[in-house]
Amino acid sequence: MTIKLTRLLGAAVVLLALAFPVTTPANPPERHPEIRQALASLRRAKEYMEHAAHDFGGHRVEAIRATNEAIQQLEIALKYDKN
């Protein structure tokens, strides 16, 4: 009697486990894709400005400084995301 009960309970556990599988996404969705795209664009623009043959009408140094600040602020914002 106890062997039948043990087998029945074991079968019930297996059926429940199969009925309610725990699934995790293989690749969770990227968080804040717009911010990450902006960071990538800013880094490319900075690289371009640093190696450009001209000074953008005297604005290159200030543009690079502002780009660095924007990159830093976006990185900080991502660090503080708690969601």
Backbone as JSON, one array per atom type, in Angstrom:
{
  "sequence": "MTIKLTRLLGAAVVLLALAFPVTTPANPPERHPEIRQALASLRRAKEYMEHAAHDFGGHRVEAIRATNEAIQQLEIALKYDKN",
  "N": [[0.82, -1.2, 0.0], [1.91, 1.29, 0.84], [3.93, 1.55, -1.03], [2.5, 1.86, -3.41], [1.25, 4.28, -2.84], [3.49, 5.95, -2.57], [4.51, 5.83, -5.18], [2.37, 6.96, -6.55], [2.34, 9.55, -5.46], [4.86, 10.38, -6.3], [4.5, 10.34, -9.09], [2.56, 12.3, -9.27], [4.01, 14.56, -8.47], [5.88, 14.75, -10.54], [4.16, 15.2, -12.72], [3.06, 17.67, -11.96], [5.35, 19.22, -12.0], [5.94, 19.17, -14.72], [3.69, 20.41, -15.67], [3.85, 23.04, -14.81], [6.26, 24.53, -15.79], [9.33, 26.13, -14.98], [10.39, 28.87, -16.52], [12.93, 30.79, -17.98], [13.79, 33.62, -19.81], [15.88, 33.16, -22.64], [17.53, 35.21, -23.54], [17.3, 37.98, -21.81], [15.3, 40.92, -22.33], [16.98, 43.79, -23.59], [17.81, 46.45, -21.45], [16.72, 49.76, -21.56], [17.25, 50.47, -24.39], [17.37, 52.73, -26.06], [18.95, 54.58, -24.69], [21.36, 53.19, -24.59], [21.91, 53.04, -27.32], [22.23, 55.74, -27.84], [24.54, 56.25, -26.33], [26.41, 54.73, -27.77], [26.36, 56.11, -30.22], [27.25, 58.64, -29.4], [29.85, 58.0, -28.58], [30.98, 57.23, -31.02], [30.78, 59.64, -32.42], [32.45, 61.26, -30.88], [34.93, 59.97, -31.26], [35.21, 60.42, -34.0], [35.35, 63.25, -34.06], [37.7, 63.66, -32.6], [39.64, 62.76, -34.33], [39.32, 64.18, -36.63], [40.13, 66.21, -39.49], [39.65, 68.89, -39.38], [38.54, 71.74, -37.37], [35.9, 72.18, -36.85], [34.86, 74.83, -37.1], [36.04, 76.04, -34.9], [34.81, 74.85, -32.76], [35.38, 72.31, -31.94], [36.87, 71.43, -29.6], [35.19, 72.19, -27.46], [32.9, 70.77, -28.2], [33.77, 68.11, -27.97], [34.26, 68.08, -25.22], [31.64, 68.49, -24.23], [30.43, 66.21, -25.25], [31.81, 64.21, -23.88], [30.83, 64.77, -21.31], [28.09, 64.26, -21.66], [28.16, 61.49, -22.22], [29.18, 60.57, -19.76], [27.07, 61.33, -18.0], [24.91, 59.79, -18.98], [25.88, 57.2, -18.52], [25.99, 57.22, -15.72], [23.26, 57.54, -15.18], [22.28, 55.05, -16.1], [23.47, 53.37, -14.2], [22.02, 53.97, -11.92], [19.54, 52.93, -12.38], [16.95, 51.12, -11.13], [14.96, 49.41, -11.87]],
  "CA": [[0.0, 0.0, 0.0], [2.75, 2.48, 0.9], [4.67, 1.65, -2.28], [1.58, 2.44, -4.38], [1.07, 5.67, -2.46], [4.74, 6.63, -2.9], [4.57, 5.94, -6.63], [1.34, 7.9, -6.94], [2.81, 10.88, -5.11], [5.98, 10.68, -7.2], [3.93, 10.65, -10.4], [1.88, 13.59, -9.15], [5.05, 15.59, -8.44], [6.42, 14.86, -11.9], [3.14, 15.83, -13.55], [2.99, 19.08, -11.58], [6.58, 19.87, -12.49], [5.8, 19.33, -16.16], [2.56, 21.29, -15.95], [4.22, 24.41, -14.48], [7.72, 24.66, -15.91], [9.94, 27.42, -14.68], [11.13, 29.28, -17.71], [13.59, 32.09, -17.97], [14.13, 33.95, -21.2], [17.27, 32.88, -23.01], [18.18, 36.52, -23.54], [16.33, 38.97, -21.34], [15.34, 42.12, -23.18], [17.97, 44.82, -23.22], [17.19, 47.56, -20.74], [16.97, 51.11, -22.06], [18.0, 50.4, -25.65], [17.58, 54.06, -26.64], [20.11, 55.19, -24.01], [22.56, 52.46, -25.04], [22.18, 53.47, -28.7], [22.76, 57.11, -27.75], [25.93, 56.14, -25.88], [27.23, 54.25, -28.9], [26.47, 57.21, -31.18], [28.12, 59.68, -28.82], [31.24, 57.53, -28.61], [31.43, 57.3, -32.41], [30.94, 61.06, -32.77], [33.65, 61.73, -30.18], [36.07, 59.39, -31.98], [35.31, 61.14, -35.26], [35.82, 64.62, -33.8], [39.09, 63.63, -32.13], [40.54, 62.46, -35.43], [38.95, 64.95, -37.81], [41.18, 67.09, -40.01], [39.28, 70.29, -39.16], [38.16, 72.02, -35.98], [34.46, 72.47, -36.8], [34.66, 76.26, -36.87], [36.49, 76.4, -33.56], [33.94, 74.25, -31.75], [35.73, 70.9, -31.7], [37.26, 71.17, -28.21], [33.99, 72.28, -26.63], [32.01, 69.67, -28.57], [34.32, 66.89, -27.36], [34.02, 68.19, -23.77], [30.22, 68.28, -24.0], [30.15, 64.81, -25.55], [32.28, 63.44, -22.72], [29.88, 65.0, -20.21], [26.86, 63.54, -21.98], [28.45, 60.08, -22.02], [29.28, 60.34, -18.32], [25.75, 61.44, -17.38], [24.11, 58.64, -19.37], [26.41, 56.04, -17.8], [25.52, 57.36, -14.33], [21.82, 57.27, -15.18], [22.08, 53.6, -16.2], [23.87, 52.74, -12.94], [21.01, 54.2, -10.91], [18.28, 52.29, -12.75], [16.62, 50.04, -10.18], [13.83, 48.62, -12.36]],
  "C": [[0.86, 1.26, 0.0], [3.56, 2.64, -0.37], [3.79, 2.27, -3.36], [1.39, 3.93, -4.11], [2.3, 6.49, -2.82], [4.85, 6.83, -4.41], [3.55, 6.96, -7.13], [1.76, 9.33, -6.64], [3.97, 11.31, -6.02], [5.48, 11.06, -8.58], [3.24, 12.01, -10.37], [2.89, 14.73, -9.16], [5.62, 15.82, -9.84], [5.41, 15.56, -12.81], [3.0, 17.32, -13.23], [4.21, 19.84, -12.1], [6.5, 20.11, -13.99], [4.69, 20.32, -16.52], [2.93, 22.76, -15.74], [5.74, 24.59, -14.58], [8.18, 26.07, -15.57], [10.77, 27.79, -15.89], [11.75, 30.65, -17.49], [13.95, 32.39, -19.41], [15.6, 33.69, -21.47], [18.09, 34.16, -22.99], [17.16, 37.54, -23.07], [16.42, 40.22, -22.19], [16.33, 43.15, -22.65], [17.24, 45.98, -22.55], [17.64, 48.88, -21.35], [17.76, 51.12, -23.37], [18.27, 51.78, -26.27], [18.8, 54.74, -26.02], [21.39, 54.5, -24.47], [22.92, 52.83, -26.48], [22.76, 54.89, -28.7], [24.22, 57.1, -27.3], [26.84, 55.71, -27.01], [27.42, 55.36, -29.93], [27.39, 58.31, -30.67], [29.59, 59.27, -28.87], [31.81, 57.57, -30.03], [31.68, 58.75, -32.82], [32.21, 61.62, -32.12], [34.91, 61.24, -30.91], [36.29, 60.13, -33.3], [35.89, 62.54, -35.05], [37.29, 64.64, -33.38], [40.08, 63.43, -33.27], [40.23, 63.24, -36.71], [40.07, 65.9, -38.21], [40.86, 68.56, -39.79], [38.76, 70.48, -37.73], [36.71, 72.44, -35.82], [34.19, 73.92, -36.42], [35.06, 76.71, -35.47], [35.69, 75.77, -32.43], [34.33, 72.83, -31.36], [36.04, 70.62, -30.24], [36.04, 71.19, -27.3], [33.02, 71.15, -26.93], [32.48, 68.35, -27.96], [34.07, 66.91, -25.85], [32.55, 67.9, -23.45], [29.82, 66.83, -24.26], [30.61, 63.92, -24.41], [31.32, 63.57, -21.54], [28.58, 64.24, -20.44], [27.04, 62.03, -21.77], [28.48, 59.75, -20.53], [27.9, 60.36, -17.65], [24.85, 60.25, -17.75], [24.58, 57.37, -18.68], [25.96, 56.06, -16.34], [24.03, 57.03, -14.25], [21.54, 55.76, -15.26], [22.46, 52.89, -14.9], [22.78, 52.87, -11.88], [19.65, 53.59, -11.27], [18.04, 51.1, -11.83], [15.52, 49.13, -10.69], [14.25, 47.32, -12.94]]
}
